[in-house]
Amino acid sequence: MATFDNSRKAATKGAQEISSEWFCSIAGRRETTLRVMASSRRRFLETTLGGTLGGLAAAVGMEFTTPRPTLAQSTLTPDSALQELMEGNQRFAAGRLTAHEQDLAILKSNAIDKQEPFAALLSCADSRVPVELVFDQSIGHVFVTRIAGNVVTPEVIASLEYGVAVLGTKVIFVMGHSNCGAVKATIQAKEVPGQISALFPHIQPAVDQVGSNVEAATKANAKIQAALLREASTVISTFANQGKLKVVAGYFDIASGAATLLD
């Protein structure tokens, strides 16, 4: 009887081992099958959705652009820095912005302890001239000073000197824009409230030079302010004379979105 019981236990144990091996084998094959099915499903979805999105984009005339890599700004030359600005404006004017597609988390992380803008801009404070958007730039790329009429003051000079000598900007872009209220007010020379008239003496030389045409005076003012930066700042003039910096004047047309060089 004991022999029979031992045999039955051995048989049961063997059956259990076989059953366990069989179950593991089946489970392994099932897991493999599921992985294959999941992989196939992913490939199917990628192909199908890719084709669908492509078809939708073609149907509505949408253009997908590849995000530009974040530039190693300190390695840019003055000419390439200016080129980067102008190419960014071309994207803005064409409605093909890419700056928003860059990894903001990485940009923020890189800018926590330092900044390395490749360009500095002296722009009007006008709300219709969002400088970073106009040149399709993102966090840490451009060093911006803004003041009504984009005029040069000691504080503006100090700010731009910091951008050049400490931060390493390669180009300073002085930008006027269409329908500038500060230029219009200077031309009209009417009584204005508060200290608004403090801007007029800075812009008046441009009006004296070209007359009462707003666009011509705005462009002349941008060129005069750029020349002042080159002459009034020993820091800026030194870097410019050494070929380490370009100082240019430009004009932004609000209607078209295009920025053009005046120098």
Backbone bond lengths (Angstrom), bond angles and torsions (degrees), N, CA, C in turn:
res aa  C-N    CA-C-N  psi(-1)  N-CA   C-N-CA  omega(-1)  CA-C   N-CA-C  phi
1 M - - - 1.462 - - 1.528 109.68 -
2 A 1.335 116.09 -43.88 1.463 120.53 178.52 1.511 111.42 -60.27
3 T 1.346 114.01 -38.88 1.474 118.30 178.46 1.519 110.74 -62.83
4 F 1.323 114.96 -40.70 1.476 119.43 -179.89 1.530 110.23 -64.22
5 D 1.352 115.47 -42.67 1.464 118.95 -179.89 1.520 111.01 -64.44
6 N 1.330 115.11 -41.83 1.472 118.24 178.48 1.518 111.66 -62.02
7 S 1.306 115.04 -41.16 1.473 119.41 179.33 1.516 110.38 -64.66
8 R 1.350 115.92 -40.71 1.470 118.93 -178.53 1.529 110.28 -65.87
9 K 1.375 115.44 -41.31 1.454 118.69 178.82 1.531 110.98 -63.93
10 A 1.308 116.71 -41.38 1.472 120.41 178.87 1.509 111.09 -62.23
11 A 1.347 114.38 -41.64 1.471 118.90 -179.75 1.516 110.36 -66.16
12 T 1.349 115.15 -41.15 1.481 119.08 179.99 1.523 110.49 -64.10
13 K 1.370 113.93 -44.05 1.462 117.64 178.88 1.525 111.31 -61.28
14 G 1.313 116.39 -42.82 1.468 120.32 179.15 1.506 111.09 -62.56
15 A 1.353 114.53 -41.29 1.468 118.14 179.13 1.517 110.80 -63.55
16 Q 1.349 114.46 -40.02 1.453 117.87 179.50 1.528 111.15 -64.17
17 E 1.354 114.90 -41.32 1.466 118.60 178.93 1.518 110.68 -63.96
18 I 1.328 115.63 -43.38 1.479 119.05 178.56 1.517 109.89 -62.76
19 S 1.372 114.31 -43.37 1.464 118.29 -179.04 1.521 110.67 -62.23
20 S 1.362 115.65 -42.26 1.462 119.56 179.86 1.522 111.33 -63.91
21 E 1.359 114.83 -43.19 1.469 118.52 178.30 1.515 110.58 -63.53
22 W 1.334 115.19 -40.55 1.465 119.02 -178.82 1.529 110.38 -65.03
23 F 1.366 115.07 -41.82 1.463 119.14 -179.14 1.534 110.65 -64.82
24 C 1.357 115.91 -43.96 1.460 119.36 179.08 1.518 111.46 -61.83
25 S 1.352 114.31 -40.26 1.461 118.68 178.69 1.514 111.07 -62.68
26 I 1.356 114.27 -45.90 1.469 118.64 179.77 1.523 109.92 -63.92
27 A 1.367 117.08 -43.26 1.457 120.87 -179.43 1.525 110.62 -62.40
28 G 1.352 115.77 -40.84 1.456 119.47 178.97 1.507 111.59 -62.47
29 R 1.386 114.24 -44.42 1.468 117.02 179.03 1.516 110.61 -64.88
30 R 1.355 115.79 -37.22 1.471 119.12 -179.89 1.533 110.33 -65.42
31 E 1.356 116.54 -41.61 1.467 119.97 178.54 1.520 111.15 -62.73
32 T 1.352 114.74 -43.00 1.466 118.83 177.85 1.515 110.95 -61.96
33 T 1.331 114.77 -43.16 1.470 119.40 179.67 1.518 111.01 -61.72
34 L 1.350 115.85 -42.64 1.457 119.64 -179.92 1.524 111.05 -64.02
35 R 1.366 116.11 -39.41 1.461 118.76 178.21 1.513 111.11 -63.75
36 V 1.288 116.43 -42.80 1.470 120.82 178.56 1.520 110.35 -62.15
37 M 1.369 114.86 -45.47 1.466 118.89 179.89 1.529 110.83 -62.44
38 A 1.350 116.22 -42.18 1.461 119.33 -180.00 1.519 111.09 -64.31
39 S 1.347 115.71 -42.17 1.456 119.75 178.61 1.518 110.98 -62.16
40 S 1.341 115.10 -44.01 1.460 119.13 179.52 1.525 110.27 -63.37
41 R 1.341 114.92 -39.67 1.459 118.83 -179.42 1.526 110.74 -64.76
42 R 1.363 116.13 -41.10 1.458 118.63 177.79 1.513 111.46 -62.02
43 R 1.347 116.18 -43.87 1.463 119.13 179.45 1.517 110.64 -62.69
44 F 1.329 115.96 -38.29 1.461 120.07 179.90 1.525 110.58 -64.13
45 L 1.361 115.13 -45.30 1.454 119.14 -178.33 1.523 110.97 -66.14
46 E 1.359 115.93 -41.56 1.456 118.72 179.72 1.523 111.29 -61.13
47 T 1.338 114.47 -44.64 1.465 118.95 -179.66 1.511 111.19 -65.74
48 T 1.344 115.33 -47.44 1.461 119.60 -176.62 1.518 111.54 -65.82
49 L 1.380 116.50 -48.61 1.446 119.25 -179.13 1.514 111.88 -66.41
50 G 1.339 116.49 -38.05 1.450 119.53 177.83 1.509 111.23 -59.76
51 G 1.346 115.25 -45.14 1.452 119.25 178.57 1.513 111.90 -65.88
52 T 1.347 115.61 -39.30 1.454 119.36 -179.72 1.516 111.22 -65.35
53 L 1.361 116.60 -46.90 1.451 119.65 179.23 1.521 111.55 -62.71
54 G 1.332 115.05 -40.21 1.458 118.34 177.91 1.514 111.41 -61.75
55 G 1.356 115.60 -41.37 1.459 119.46 178.74 1.514 111.73 -65.50
56 L 1.349 116.49 -41.03 1.458 119.89 179.00 1.519 110.74 -65.14
57 A 1.342 115.98 -41.97 1.461 119.17 179.69 1.520 110.77 -61.21
58 A 1.348 115.74 -42.40 1.461 119.39 179.43 1.523 110.84 -65.61
59 A 1.337 115.20 -36.41 1.464 119.33 -176.57 1.521 111.83 -67.19
60 V 1.332 117.46 -37.46 1.464 120.17 -177.03 1.525 112.19 -99.59
61 G 1.310 118.18 1.52 1.446 121.54 179.15 1.513 113.95 74.21
62 M 1.311 117.49 22.76 1.464 121.78 -179.56 1.517 109.93 -79.65
63 E 1.320 115.19 141.15 1.465 119.87 179.43 1.514 109.72 -114.90
64 F 1.328 116.97 121.12 1.456 121.34 175.85 1.512 108.46 -89.78
65 T 1.333 116.26 127.30 1.451 120.26 178.86 1.517 109.76 -113.25
66 T 1.302 115.20 146.06 1.465 120.63 179.73 1.515 109.34 -81.83
67 P 1.334 118.03 129.34 1.456 119.76 -179.92 1.520 111.06 -58.06
68 R 1.332 115.30 137.62 1.452 119.54 177.79 1.517 109.99 -75.26
69 P 1.324 118.14 146.07 1.465 119.44 177.13 1.516 110.40 -67.25
70 T 1.325 116.42 148.33 1.449 120.19 176.55 1.523 109.24 -65.76
71 L 1.317 116.07 128.38 1.454 120.19 -174.05 1.526 111.73 -77.45
72 A 1.305 114.67 145.91 1.459 119.41 169.23 1.523 106.01 -80.37
73 Q 1.330 116.22 88.70 1.455 121.13 -164.23 1.523 113.76 -61.05
74 S 1.313 117.37 -36.78 1.451 120.01 -175.61 1.526 112.63 -66.59
75 T 1.304 118.38 -14.82 1.466 120.95 -178.20 1.534 112.50 -92.91
76 L 1.323 118.07 -5.55 1.457 120.33 -178.69 1.523 110.78 -72.64
77 T 1.316 115.73 145.14 1.459 120.61 171.54 1.525 108.40 -86.28
78 P 1.341 118.40 164.69 1.465 119.57 176.76 1.526 112.86 -55.69
79 D 1.329 116.62 -40.78 1.470 119.21 -179.68 1.528 111.52 -66.79
80 S 1.340 116.44 -42.51 1.464 118.43 -178.93 1.525 111.34 -71.58
81 A 1.331 117.43 -29.98 1.462 120.54 175.81 1.524 110.55 -65.42
82 L 1.318 116.02 -43.84 1.471 119.82 177.22 1.517 110.65 -64.71
83 Q 1.324 116.77 -40.07 1.458 120.76 178.14 1.531 111.26 -61.56
84 E 1.337 116.72 -40.35 1.458 120.71 178.42 1.526 110.96 -62.14
85 L 1.326 117.06 -40.27 1.464 120.29 176.96 1.528 111.13 -62.75
86 M 1.314 116.61 -47.85 1.467 120.44 -175.59 1.523 111.45 -67.95
87 E 1.323 117.04 -37.26 1.474 119.49 176.32 1.522 110.69 -66.42
88 G 1.333 116.11 -36.76 1.463 119.43 176.11 1.512 111.58 -62.89
89 N 1.333 116.34 -40.40 1.468 118.84 177.87 1.518 112.03 -66.79
90 Q 1.313 116.70 -35.09 1.470 119.10 176.47 1.517 110.96 -61.94
91 R 1.335 117.20 -39.03 1.466 120.39 176.71 1.526 110.65 -65.74
92 F 1.337 116.32 -40.77 1.467 120.31 178.83 1.529 111.01 -61.94
93 A 1.317 115.94 -48.24 1.462 120.25 -177.89 1.528 111.55 -63.99
94 A 1.343 116.68 -29.98 1.466 121.11 -179.34 1.528 112.19 -89.76
95 G 1.323 117.83 -2.46 1.462 120.62 -179.50 1.515 114.04 72.19
96 R 1.342 116.50 30.97 1.466 120.54 -179.82 1.525 110.49 -122.33
97 L 1.309 116.57 56.32 1.459 121.19 -178.22 1.529 111.15 -66.28
98 T 1.313 115.59 144.93 1.468 120.69 178.77 1.523 112.85 -124.65
99 A 1.333 118.14 -16.35 1.468 120.12 -174.51 1.520 112.22 -58.86
100 H 1.342 116.85 -34.16 1.462 119.74 -177.68 1.526 112.41 -71.10
101 E 1.335 117.11 -13.36 1.456 120.16 -178.98 1.521 112.40 -91.05
102 Q 1.321 117.13 -6.96 1.456 119.75 177.77 1.527 109.38 -72.33
103 D 1.314 115.84 157.52 1.463 121.43 -177.17 1.522 109.32 -74.40
104 L 1.341 115.93 100.03 1.454 120.26 -176.58 1.527 111.94 -63.44
105 A 1.330 117.09 -32.39 1.461 119.82 179.61 1.523 110.33 -61.42
106 I 1.338 116.25 -42.86 1.466 119.99 179.20 1.524 110.38 -68.15
107 L 1.335 116.42 -43.27 1.458 120.21 179.99 1.527 111.04 -60.64
108 K 1.338 116.09 -44.66 1.465 119.90 178.80 1.522 111.10 -63.07
109 S 1.328 115.88 -43.28 1.457 120.41 -179.11 1.521 111.17 -61.58
110 N 1.333 116.52 -42.41 1.459 120.59 -178.84 1.527 112.45 -69.69
111 A 1.337 116.47 -21.57 1.460 120.27 -175.16 1.528 113.26 -101.23
112 I 1.327 117.67 4.50 1.465 119.72 -177.94 1.526 111.49 -64.89
113 D 1.316 116.72 -47.29 1.462 121.11 -173.96 1.522 113.70 -98.95
114 K 1.326 117.80 -16.88 1.464 119.69 -177.69 1.517 109.48 -157.07
115 Q 1.327 114.98 165.79 1.456 120.71 173.78 1.522 108.94 -132.99
116 E 1.317 116.14 143.34 1.462 121.97 179.32 1.524 109.93 -135.20
117 P 1.336 117.93 63.43 1.464 120.07 179.19 1.524 111.20 -66.11
118 F 1.309 116.38 141.28 1.464 118.64 -179.26 1.527 111.87 -88.22
119 A 1.341 117.42 -15.79 1.463 121.28 -177.50 1.517 110.32 -141.15
120 A 1.339 115.67 151.67 1.461 122.14 172.83 1.517 108.00 -119.59
121 L 1.325 116.07 144.94 1.458 120.17 -179.64 1.519 110.34 -129.71
122 L 1.331 114.87 137.12 1.456 121.94 169.47 1.519 105.85 -108.87
123 S 1.318 115.26 109.85 1.461 120.75 -172.92 1.520 110.28 -127.15
124 C 1.322 115.21 161.65 1.454 120.70 173.35 1.529 109.47 -68.89
125 A 1.339 115.87 155.23 1.464 120.95 179.33 1.524 112.42 -78.75
126 D 1.312 117.87 0.63 1.462 122.58 -176.95 1.531 111.55 -54.43
127 S 1.342 116.57 132.13 1.471 121.18 -177.14 1.514 113.17 -67.91
128 R 1.325 117.15 -14.24 1.472 120.70 179.55 1.524 112.58 -86.21
129 V 1.327 115.64 4.71 1.470 120.29 -177.98 1.529 109.25 -123.68
130 P 1.329 117.73 71.36 1.474 120.92 178.60 1.524 109.93 -76.49
131 V 1.305 116.19 98.30 1.465 121.73 -166.18 1.525 113.27 -55.72
132 E 1.346 117.51 -48.72 1.468 119.44 -177.92 1.527 111.05 -59.90
133 L 1.323 116.85 -40.64 1.469 119.85 178.42 1.518 111.20 -68.10
134 V 1.319 116.54 -43.12 1.467 121.17 -176.99 1.519 111.55 -57.46
135 F 1.346 116.22 -32.28 1.467 119.72 -179.44 1.527 112.24 -109.79
136 D 1.324 117.30 13.02 1.463 122.91 175.54 1.526 111.53 51.89
137 Q 1.322 115.80 53.20 1.452 121.59 -179.76 1.523 110.10 -119.82
138 S 1.333 115.96 161.85 1.455 120.57 -176.17 1.525 110.35 -124.79
139 I 1.328 115.67 -161.76 1.459 122.36 -174.18 1.530 111.61 -58.02
140 G 1.338 115.71 128.27 1.456 120.63 173.83 1.515 115.77 81.77
141 H 1.331 118.46 4.53 1.466 120.02 -174.99 1.526 113.98 -93.86
142 V 1.344 117.36 -34.39 1.462 119.87 -177.12 1.528 110.10 -130.75
143 F 1.323 114.84 142.46 1.468 123.67 179.93 1.525 106.21 -104.22
144 V 1.329 116.38 113.11 1.465 120.66 -167.80 1.525 111.38 -114.43
145 T 1.333 115.64 128.13 1.462 122.05 168.47 1.525 107.14 -114.73
146 R 1.338 116.20 132.57 1.467 120.09 -177.02 1.517 109.95 -130.32
147 I 1.316 114.50 135.19 1.456 121.65 178.06 1.526 106.80 -155.63
148 A 1.315 116.47 143.56 1.468 119.83 -178.88 1.524 110.33 -54.76
149 G 1.327 115.84 129.44 1.462 121.03 -179.59 1.513 114.12 81.25
150 N 1.341 117.83 4.13 1.468 123.59 -177.84 1.528 112.01 40.71
151 V 1.339 114.66 53.36 1.461 120.08 -176.25 1.524 110.47 -98.67
152 V 1.321 114.97 157.42 1.456 121.83 -178.86 1.529 109.72 -92.47
153 T 1.314 116.07 124.69 1.461 123.46 174.32 1.529 107.49 -127.91
154 P 1.329 118.49 168.25 1.470 118.93 177.32 1.523 113.06 -55.73
155 E 1.337 116.52 -37.24 1.464 119.77 -179.99 1.528 111.47 -68.04
156 V 1.322 116.10 -38.17 1.470 120.18 177.67 1.529 110.03 -66.29
157 I 1.336 116.23 -43.83 1.465 119.87 177.96 1.523 110.67 -58.92
158 A 1.330 116.48 -45.55 1.464 120.33 -179.68 1.524 111.08 -60.53
159 S 1.328 116.10 -41.99 1.468 120.23 -179.67 1.521 110.98 -63.27
160 L 1.334 116.47 -45.58 1.462 120.10 -177.62 1.538 111.39 -71.63
161 E 1.325 117.12 -32.49 1.462 119.38 174.41 1.528 109.98 -62.05
162 Y 1.306 116.55 -40.99 1.465 120.32 176.77 1.533 109.91 -61.00
163 G 1.330 116.38 -42.74 1.459 120.16 179.08 1.517 112.54 -60.71
164 V 1.323 115.85 -38.27 1.468 120.15 -178.01 1.529 111.92 -79.63
165 A 1.340 116.64 -53.64 1.464 121.07 -171.04 1.522 113.32 -77.20
166 V 1.323 117.46 -32.48 1.462 120.57 -175.42 1.525 111.91 -102.38
167 L 1.319 116.51 -45.14 1.467 120.12 -174.40 1.521 113.20 -89.67
168 G 1.321 117.48 -19.19 1.463 119.77 175.14 1.511 115.74 84.55
169 T 1.334 118.60 27.10 1.467 119.67 177.33 1.531 109.63 -63.64
170 K 1.323 115.48 145.64 1.468 121.48 -174.13 1.525 113.12 -103.97
171 V 1.320 117.32 -13.54 1.455 120.54 179.92 1.517 108.60 -147.45
172 I 1.343 116.14 141.63 1.465 122.34 170.57 1.520 107.10 -113.16
173 F 1.315 116.34 122.71 1.461 122.85 -177.81 1.531 107.70 -111.75
174 V 1.333 116.33 112.27 1.467 121.64 176.14 1.520 107.03 -93.81
175 M 1.329 116.31 117.43 1.465 119.24 -169.66 1.527 112.95 -123.44
176 G 1.334 114.82 116.23 1.457 120.79 168.26 1.519 108.91 -88.13
177 H 1.330 116.51 174.69 1.473 118.22 -178.47 1.527 110.66 -150.42
178 S 1.288 116.28 161.68 1.464 122.34 -178.52 1.523 111.09 -64.34
179 N 1.337 115.19 148.09 1.474 122.55 177.55 1.533 112.56 55.50
180 C 1.303 116.53 42.05 1.461 120.76 -179.11 1.531 109.92 -71.60
181 G 1.324 115.76 121.30 1.458 120.76 -178.15 1.514 113.10 -66.10
182 A 1.325 117.55 -34.66 1.463 120.66 179.95 1.521 111.13 -66.29
183 V 1.326 116.41 -39.74 1.464 120.66 178.09 1.527 109.93 -68.89
184 K 1.319 117.51 -42.86 1.467 121.06 177.42 1.519 111.29 -58.62
185 A 1.342 116.65 -45.75 1.459 120.68 -178.42 1.526 111.07 -64.70
186 T 1.326 117.17 -35.78 1.463 120.53 177.89 1.520 110.42 -66.17
187 I 1.306 116.96 -41.95 1.461 121.09 178.98 1.536 110.62 -64.01
188 Q 1.315 116.40 -42.75 1.472 120.53 -177.46 1.525 111.51 -72.05
189 A 1.329 116.81 -30.62 1.469 122.68 176.57 1.522 112.50 53.73
190 K 1.294 117.08 38.27 1.463 121.57 178.46 1.525 110.34 -89.92
191 E 1.339 114.54 164.69 1.452 118.46 176.56 1.525 109.39 -69.14
192 V 1.317 116.07 134.14 1.466 121.66 -177.80 1.523 109.23 -129.21
193 P 1.341 117.05 155.81 1.463 119.36 -177.57 1.524 112.78 -75.04
194 G 1.337 114.60 158.64 1.457 120.35 172.97 1.515 113.69 59.52
195 Q 1.333 115.36 -137.39 1.459 121.94 -175.75 1.529 113.06 -106.93
196 I 1.327 116.09 18.51 1.465 119.23 -179.89 1.523 111.32 -57.30
197 S 1.327 116.55 -35.76 1.465 120.14 -177.35 1.528 112.82 -66.21
198 A 1.333 117.57 -11.03 1.470 119.82 177.34 1.525 111.31 -63.68
199 L 1.330 116.73 -19.65 1.463 120.75 178.62 1.529 112.01 -77.63
200 F 1.313 117.47 -27.40 1.463 121.21 -169.92 1.527 114.29 -59.34
201 P 1.335 119.42 -44.18 1.476 118.26 -179.20 1.528 113.62 -60.66
202 H 1.343 117.01 -28.34 1.463 120.11 179.11 1.529 111.89 -71.96
203 I 1.334 116.39 -31.23 1.469 121.35 -174.58 1.532 111.76 -96.69
204 Q 1.313 116.64 -21.50 1.471 120.88 -175.23 1.532 113.88 -56.11
205 P 1.358 119.77 -37.86 1.469 118.22 178.39 1.530 113.09 -57.29
206 A 1.307 118.11 -34.28 1.468 120.54 178.25 1.520 110.78 -69.52
207 V 1.332 116.69 -40.01 1.469 120.71 177.74 1.522 109.91 -65.03
208 D 1.323 116.85 -42.64 1.468 120.58 177.93 1.529 110.83 -61.99
209 Q 1.307 116.69 -31.78 1.467 121.09 -176.06 1.519 113.01 -75.76
210 V 1.354 117.21 -42.27 1.470 119.80 -172.60 1.521 114.60 -120.03
211 G 1.326 118.36 -6.45 1.459 119.10 178.90 1.518 113.36 95.66
212 S 1.335 116.17 -158.58 1.467 122.40 -169.05 1.531 114.96 -93.59
213 N 1.305 117.67 6.72 1.463 119.40 176.00 1.529 108.98 -74.33
214 V 1.347 116.49 120.52 1.459 121.15 -172.31 1.524 111.86 -61.97
215 E 1.332 117.35 -46.48 1.467 119.66 -178.22 1.518 111.30 -64.37
216 A 1.332 116.89 -44.54 1.458 120.16 -179.78 1.524 110.84 -64.04
217 A 1.330 116.86 -40.73 1.458 120.44 -179.84 1.527 111.07 -67.81
218 T 1.326 116.96 -37.17 1.465 121.07 178.87 1.526 110.64 -64.50
219 K 1.325 115.94 -43.80 1.465 119.50 179.02 1.528 111.00 -66.84
220 A 1.328 116.73 -41.78 1.462 119.87 178.37 1.523 110.23 -63.48
221 N 1.323 117.07 -38.77 1.463 120.67 179.69 1.529 111.45 -63.57
222 A 1.331 116.64 -42.43 1.470 119.77 178.70 1.526 110.78 -60.92
223 K 1.320 116.69 -41.19 1.459 120.35 -179.98 1.533 111.55 -68.62
224 I 1.332 116.43 -38.71 1.462 120.25 178.89 1.526 110.61 -65.34
225 Q 1.343 116.74 -43.04 1.466 120.36 -179.24 1.527 110.98 -66.07
226 A 1.332 117.68 -37.12 1.465 120.90 177.22 1.532 110.33 -64.61
227 A 1.340 116.31 -40.88 1.459 120.50 178.54 1.531 110.63 -64.75
228 L 1.343 116.50 -38.71 1.463 120.53 178.06 1.526 111.21 -61.10
229 L 1.318 116.23 -40.96 1.465 119.65 178.59 1.524 110.84 -61.10
230 R 1.318 116.59 -42.33 1.465 120.36 -179.41 1.526 110.97 -65.43
231 E 1.341 116.68 -35.07 1.458 120.63 -172.86 1.528 113.53 -92.30
232 A 1.338 116.95 -35.15 1.462 120.01 -171.79 1.519 113.05 -85.12
233 S 1.319 117.35 -19.44 1.461 120.61 -177.25 1.524 110.82 -110.85
234 T 1.324 115.90 118.82 1.461 119.04 177.09 1.531 110.88 -69.19
235 V 1.320 116.47 -30.04 1.472 119.95 178.00 1.527 109.90 -65.87
236 I 1.321 116.19 -51.49 1.462 120.53 -177.43 1.520 110.99 -65.39
237 S 1.330 117.11 -42.70 1.465 119.80 -179.00 1.525 111.61 -65.59
238 T 1.322 116.78 -37.34 1.466 119.98 179.00 1.523 111.04 -63.79
239 F 1.329 116.98 -47.93 1.462 120.10 179.40 1.533 110.51 -63.65
240 A 1.325 116.86 -38.88 1.463 120.43 -179.82 1.528 110.53 -66.29
241 N 1.310 117.39 -43.33 1.470 121.41 -179.28 1.519 112.20 -66.64
242 Q 1.331 116.64 -27.73 1.463 121.19 177.76 1.527 112.81 -84.40
243 G 1.311 117.13 0.61 1.463 121.02 179.86 1.519 113.93 76.58
244 K 1.326 117.31 14.80 1.461 121.64 -179.03 1.524 112.65 -94.51
245 L 1.331 116.97 -3.38 1.463 121.17 -174.02 1.520 110.28 -153.28
246 K 1.330 115.48 142.36 1.460 121.11 170.97 1.523 108.08 -114.82
247 V 1.329 116.54 138.72 1.463 122.20 173.64 1.523 107.03 -118.87
248 V 1.329 116.29 116.52 1.463 120.20 -174.71 1.522 109.63 -129.38
249 A 1.324 114.89 160.10 1.459 121.89 175.71 1.519 108.45 -114.20
250 G 1.325 115.63 147.69 1.453 119.91 -179.50 1.514 111.68 -148.19
251 Y 1.330 114.63 172.83 1.467 121.42 -176.86 1.526 108.45 -137.17
252 F 1.326 115.31 127.94 1.459 121.32 -179.75 1.518 110.10 -105.96
253 D 1.327 115.37 122.62 1.466 121.03 177.23 1.526 109.04 -92.10
254 I 1.318 116.69 113.71 1.458 120.67 -175.59 1.522 111.47 -62.43
255 A 1.321 117.09 -37.82 1.464 120.80 -176.04 1.526 112.12 -65.63
256 S 1.325 117.20 -45.49 1.469 120.59 -176.22 1.514 112.78 -91.52
257 G 1.322 116.86 -22.12 1.469 120.20 -176.18 1.508 113.50 82.66
258 A 1.335 117.40 5.76 1.468 121.14 -175.47 1.516 111.59 -94.35
259 A 1.327 115.83 136.94 1.459 122.67 172.90 1.525 108.06 -106.46
260 T 1.327 116.61 132.54 1.459 120.89 179.72 1.522 109.90 -122.86
261 L 1.325 115.41 148.07 1.455 120.90 177.44 1.533 109.87 -80.68
262 L 1.325 115.91 143.31 1.467 121.30 179.11 1.517 112.03 -105.91
263 D 1.322 117.70 -18.65 1.471 121.02 179.99 1.518 110.53 -92.85
